[in-house]
């Protein structure tokens, strides 16, 4: 993943979490901090899967990091919903 610094990752986490919430149907009531946490965790998961499972080069720049973080965040939201027992 690109070296964006802590503030860059926070911004990407917020945007990725919001995008994931847009793409995954239903409503999550987790607020801004929860959205950011989902986005950052999604970024870690997306980056790990991209590099280690799919054997690809690291994402380049903000856009690549945002795409990977959004995909990872969507996966995190699906797992959270499965653990909660569906959409409540």
ChimeraX commands (.cxc) that place a marker at each C-alpha (Angstrom):
marker #1 position 0.00,0.00,0.00 radius 0.5
marker #1 position 1.23,3.51,-0.64 radius 0.5
marker #1 position 2.81,5.50,2.18 radius 0.5
marker #1 position -0.01,7.94,2.92 radius 0.5
marker #1 position 0.63,8.66,6.57 radius 0.5
marker #1 position -1.89,8.33,9.38 radius 0.5
marker #1 position -4.10,11.21,8.22 radius 0.5
marker #1 position -4.21,9.83,4.69 radius 0.5
marker #1 position -5.36,6.45,5.99 radius 0.5
marker #1 position -8.00,8.09,8.19 radius 0.5
marker #1 position -9.38,9.98,5.19 radius 0.5
marker #1 position -9.31,6.85,3.02 radius 0.5
marker #1 position -10.94,4.90,5.85 radius 0.5
marker #1 position -13.77,7.41,6.15 radius 0.5
marker #1 position -14.41,7.48,2.42 radius 0.5
marker #1 position -14.08,3.70,2.00 radius 0.5
marker #1 position -16.42,3.02,4.92 radius 0.5
marker #1 position -18.99,5.44,3.51 radius 0.5
marker #1 position -18.72,3.91,0.03 radius 0.5
marker #1 position -19.09,0.41,1.46 radius 0.5
marker #1 position -22.22,1.54,3.32 radius 0.5
marker #1 position -23.56,2.88,0.04 radius 0.5
marker #1 position -22.91,-0.36,-1.86 radius 0.5
marker #1 position -24.13,-2.78,0.82 radius 0.5
marker #1 position -27.92,-2.66,1.13 radius 0.5
marker #1 position -29.47,-1.96,4.50 radius 0.5
marker #1 position -28.60,0.49,7.22 radius 0.5
marker #1 position -25.77,0.45,9.73 radius 0.5
marker #1 position -25.96,2.64,12.81 radius 0.5
marker #1 position -22.32,2.99,13.70 radius 0.5
marker #1 position -21.59,6.69,13.25 radius 0.5
marker #1 position -18.51,8.40,11.87 radius 0.5
marker #1 position -15.99,6.64,14.10 radius 0.5
marker #1 position -17.47,3.21,13.35 radius 0.5
marker #1 position -17.46,3.99,9.63 radius 0.5
marker #1 position -13.81,5.00,9.85 radius 0.5
marker #1 position -12.90,1.84,11.75 radius 0.5
marker #1 position -14.70,-0.33,9.17 radius 0.5
marker #1 position -12.86,1.55,6.41 radius 0.5
marker #1 position -9.42,1.17,7.98 radius 0.5
marker #1 position -9.98,-2.51,8.76 radius 0.5
marker #1 position -11.31,-2.93,5.23 radius 0.5
marker #1 position -8.20,-1.27,3.87 radius 0.5
marker #1 position -5.99,-3.69,5.76 radius 0.5
marker #1 position -8.02,-6.68,4.62 radius 0.5
marker #1 position -8.26,-5.46,1.02 radius 0.5
marker #1 position -4.54,-4.75,0.84 radius 0.5
marker #1 position -3.65,-8.09,2.40 radius 0.5
marker #1 position -5.86,-10.03,0.00 radius 0.5
marker #1 position -4.59,-8.07,-3.00 radius 0.5
marker #1 position -0.90,-8.61,-2.25 radius 0.5
marker #1 position -0.81,-12.01,-0.51 radius 0.5
marker #1 position -3.75,-13.95,-1.93 radius 0.5
marker #1 position -3.96,-12.56,-5.47 radius 0.5
marker #1 position -0.16,-12.07,-5.75 radius 0.5
marker #1 position -0.47,-8.56,-7.17 radius 0.5
marker #1 position 1.84,-5.57,-6.74 radius 0.5
marker #1 position 0.95,-3.08,-4.06 radius 0.5
marker #1 position -1.73,-0.55,-4.95 radius 0.5
marker #1 position -0.39,2.73,-6.23 radius 0.5
marker #1 position -1.65,6.09,-5.05 radius 0.5
marker #1 position -4.82,7.28,-3.39 radius 0.5
marker #1 position -7.21,5.76,-5.91 radius 0.5
marker #1 position -5.76,2.26,-5.70 radius 0.5
marker #1 position -5.78,2.39,-1.91 radius 0.5
marker #1 position -9.36,3.67,-1.92 radius 0.5
marker #1 position -10.57,0.88,-4.22 radius 0.5
marker #1 position -8.90,-1.82,-2.11 radius 0.5
marker #1 position -10.15,-0.28,1.14 radius 0.5
marker #1 position -13.69,-0.06,-0.23 radius 0.5
marker #1 position -13.70,-3.71,-1.34 radius 0.5
marker #1 position -12.30,-4.76,2.03 radius 0.5
marker #1 position -14.87,-2.59,3.83 radius 0.5
marker #1 position -17.70,-4.24,1.91 radius 0.5
marker #1 position -16.40,-7.61,3.08 radius 0.5
marker #1 position -16.20,-6.33,6.67 radius 0.5
marker #1 position -19.81,-5.08,6.53 radius 0.5
marker #1 position -21.04,-8.44,5.22 radius 0.5
marker #1 position -19.22,-10.23,8.05 radius 0.5
marker #1 position -20.62,-7.81,10.65 radius 0.5
marker #1 position -24.15,-8.35,9.36 radius 0.5
marker #1 position -23.71,-12.12,9.36 radius 0.5
marker #1 position -22.48,-11.99,12.97 radius 0.5
marker #1 position -25.47,-9.85,14.00 radius 0.5
marker #1 position -27.92,-12.17,12.33 radius 0.5
marker #1 position -28.93,-10.05,9.34 radius 0.5
marker #1 position -30.13,-6.49,8.89 radius 0.5
marker #1 position -31.60,-5.02,12.07 radius 0.5
marker link #1:1,2 radius 0.2
marker link #1:2,3 radius 0.2
marker link #1:3,4 radius 0.2
marker link #1:4,5 radius 0.2
marker link #1:5,6 radius 0.2
marker link #1:6,7 radius 0.2
marker link #1:7,8 radius 0.2
marker link #1:8,9 radius 0.2
marker link #1:9,10 radius 0.2
marker link #1:10,11 radius 0.2
marker link #1:11,12 radius 0.2
marker link #1:12,13 radius 0.2
marker link #1:13,14 radius 0.2
marker link #1:14,15 radius 0.2
marker link #1:15,16 radius 0.2
marker link #1:16,17 radius 0.2
marker link #1:17,18 radius 0.2
marker link #1:18,19 radius 0.2
marker link #1:19,20 radius 0.2
marker link #1:20,21 radius 0.2
marker link #1:21,22 radius 0.2
marker link #1:22,23 radius 0.2
marker link #1:23,24 radius 0.2
marker link #1:24,25 radius 0.2
marker link #1:25,26 radius 0.2
marker link #1:26,27 radius 0.2
marker link #1:27,28 radius 0.2
marker link #1:28,29 radius 0.2
marker link #1:29,30 radius 0.2
marker link #1:30,31 radius 0.2
marker link #1:31,32 radius 0.2
marker link #1:32,33 radius 0.2
marker link #1:33,34 radius 0.2
marker link #1:34,35 radius 0.2
marker link #1:35,36 radius 0.2
marker link #1:36,37 radius 0.2
marker link #1:37,38 radius 0.2
marker link #1:38,39 radius 0.2
marker link #1:39,40 radius 0.2
marker link #1:40,41 radius 0.2
marker link #1:41,42 radius 0.2
marker link #1:42,43 radius 0.2
marker link #1:43,44 radius 0.2
marker link #1:44,45 radius 0.2
marker link #1:45,46 radius 0.2
marker link #1:46,47 radius 0.2
marker link #1:47,48 radius 0.2
marker link #1:48,49 radius 0.2
marker link #1:49,50 radius 0.2
marker link #1:50,51 radius 0.2
marker link #1:51,52 radius 0.2
marker link #1:52,53 radius 0.2
marker link #1:53,54 radius 0.2
marker link #1:54,55 radius 0.2
marker link #1:55,56 radius 0.2
marker link #1:56,57 radius 0.2
marker link #1:57,58 radius 0.2
marker link #1:58,59 radius 0.2
marker link #1:59,60 radius 0.2
marker link #1:60,61 radius 0.2
marker link #1:61,62 radius 0.2
marker link #1:62,63 radius 0.2
marker link #1:63,64 radius 0.2
marker link #1:64,65 radius 0.2
marker link #1:65,66 radius 0.2
marker link #1:66,67 radius 0.2
marker link #1:67,68 radius 0.2
marker link #1:68,69 radius 0.2
marker link #1:69,70 radius 0.2
marker link #1:70,71 radius 0.2
marker link #1:71,72 radius 0.2
marker link #1:72,73 radius 0.2
marker link #1:73,74 radius 0.2
marker link #1:74,75 radius 0.2
marker link #1:75,76 radius 0.2
marker link #1:76,77 radius 0.2
marker link #1:77,78 radius 0.2
marker link #1:78,79 radius 0.2
marker link #1:79,80 radius 0.2
marker link #1:80,81 radius 0.2
marker link #1:81,82 radius 0.2
marker link #1:82,83 radius 0.2
marker link #1:83,84 radius 0.2
marker link #1:84,85 radius 0.2
marker link #1:85,86 radius 0.2
marker link #1:86,87 radius 0.2
marker link #1:87,88 radius 0.2
view
